Amino acid sequence: MRLGMCGAFLPDDMDDMSPDICKRVRDMGFSGIFTRFRKNDPHSTSKSSAERLRKLLEDENLLLFQVTGYWQNLITADESVRRESVRTVQAALQLAGWLGARGIDTGPGSMSTRGPWFPHKENWTARSRQQLVTSLKECALAAEGSGVYLSMEGHQLVTLESAEVTASILEEINSPWITSDYDSANWITRETVYDTGAALEHHFRVLGKYIISCHAKDIWIEDSLALHLQDGCPGKGLMNFATLFREMEALSPDYPVIVEGASTEEMPMVAHLFYQIARECNIRVLETHEKSSA
C-alpha cells in the first residue's frame, strides 16, 4: 500500500511548493501527495512552471499521486457550458501530464449553483447520467494522450450516487483511462454508518475493477433531530480503515491511499494511526523507491 496526504499545509499555488514542504511530508511517512492547486488555472499555467514542480518532486523523492480536475459541471444540459467543462478537464489532464501526476480527481459536478458537490433534483436523472457519459468519453483521448488517469469521485448527492451507478457509467465509457477514485465516506448512509466495513466490502465488490486510488476519510452520525452524517479527520468516527486497507491492498499494493479531511495539526496523528492499522493488517506501507511484489 502506498500512503499519501492532501490538504493541510500543502499550498494552493504550485510555485509555493518547496523542499522544506516535501521533507515535512516525507518525515510523517507519506510517499506522495494529492494537490489542489486552486491558484493555477489549467488553461494558462505554463509548461515550464509545471516542469519546475515536477523536477522538485523528483529531486525530493516524492510522488504526485493526484492533482485536481477543478470540479466542472459535466452533466449540464446546456451544451455550451458542458463543452467548456470538458475543455477544462482536458486542460487539467494536460497540466497533470506536465507535472508528472499519476492522475486527476474530479466529480461529475452538480446542477446546484451553490457548489459542485451540493444536491439538486436534476443530478440523479437519466439525462444527467448520459451527459456525464458523453463528457467523459470526450475526455478519454486527452487522458490517454497525457498518460494521466481521469479518476471520478462519487457522492450520494451527485450523479455518481452509488457504486452501482458509477460502475454502470464507467462500463459504458469502457476506457482504461477513465477510472474510479474511491472515497471511503461518500456513499455511507444511515443504514450503513454503524457497519462501514460491510458497506466498503460491498462497494469494492461492485466497483473494484475500476478503482485505482482512494481517499481515506472518516464519517460519523451526529446527535440531531434532522439526519446529519459528518465526514472528516480519520480516527474521529466510525470508518473501518482496516477493511479499506485490505480492499485496496487486494487490488494492488501500488495503489495510493490518500488521507483526506485532516488539518495540519491532525496529520501526524493520522499518519501514526494508519501505520498502526497497516501493521495490524500485515500490510507493508511502500516507500517512494520501493516496488510492490504484486
C-alpha positions, 0 to 999 in steps of 0.5 A, a space after each residue: 500500500 502506498 500512503 499519501 496526504 492532501 490538504 493541510 499545509 500543502 499550498 494552493 499555488 504550485 510555485 509555493 511548493 518547496 523542499 522544506 514542504 516535501 521533507 515535512 511530508 516525507 518525515 510523517 511517512 507519506 510517499 506522495 501527495 494529492 494537490 489542489 492547486 486552486 491558484 493555477 488555472 489549467 488553461 494558462 499555467 505554463 509548461 515550464 512552471 509545471 516542469 519546475 514542480 515536477 523536477 522538485 518532486 523528483 529531486 525530493 523523492 516524492 510522488 504526485 499521486 493526484 492533482 485536481 480536475 477543478 470540479 466542472 459541471 459535466 452533466 449540464 444540459 446546456 451544451 455550451 457550458 458542458 463543452 467548456 467543462 470538458 475543455 477544462 478537464 482536458 486542460 487539467 489532464 494536460 497540466 497533470 501530464 506536465 507535472 508528472 501526476 499519476 492522475 486527476 480527481 474530479 466529480 461529475 459536478 452538480 446542477 446546484 449553483 451553490 457548489 459542485 458537490 451540493 444536491 439538486 433534483 436534476 443530478 440523479 436523472 437519466 439525462 444527467 447520467 448520459 451527459 456525464 457519459 458523453 463528457 467523459 468519453 470526450 475526455 478519454 483521448 486527452 487522458 490517454 494522450 497525457 498518460 494521466 488517469 481521469 479518476 471520478 469521485 462519487 457522492 450520494 448527492 451527485 450523479 455518481 450516487 452509488 457504486 452501482 451507478 458509477 460502475 454502470 457509467 464507467 462500463 459504458 465509457 469502457 476506457 482504461 483511462 477513465 477510472 474510479 477514485 474511491 472515497 471511503 465516506 461518500 456513499 455511507 448512509 444511515 443504514 450503513 454508518 454503524 457497519 462501514 466495513 460491510 458497506 466498503 466490502 460491498 462497494 469494492 465488490 461492485 466497483 473494484 475493477 475500476 478503482 485505482 486510488 482512494 481517499 481515506 476519510 472518516 464519517 460519523 452520525 451526529 446527535 440531531 433531530 434532522 439526519 446529519 452524517 459528518 465526514 472528516 479527520 480519520 480516527 474521529 468516527 466510525 470508518 473501518 480503515 482496516 477493511 479499506 486497507 485490505 480492499 485496496 491492498 487486494 487490488 494492488 499494493 501500488 495503489 495510493 491511499 490518500 488521507 483526506 479531511 485532516 488539518 495540519 495539526 491532525 496529520 501526524 496523528 493520522 499518519 501514526 494511526 494508519 501505520 498502526 492499522 497497516 501493521 495490524 493488517 500485515 500490510 507493508 506501507 511502500 516507500 517512494 523507491 520501493 516496488 510492490 511484489 504484486 
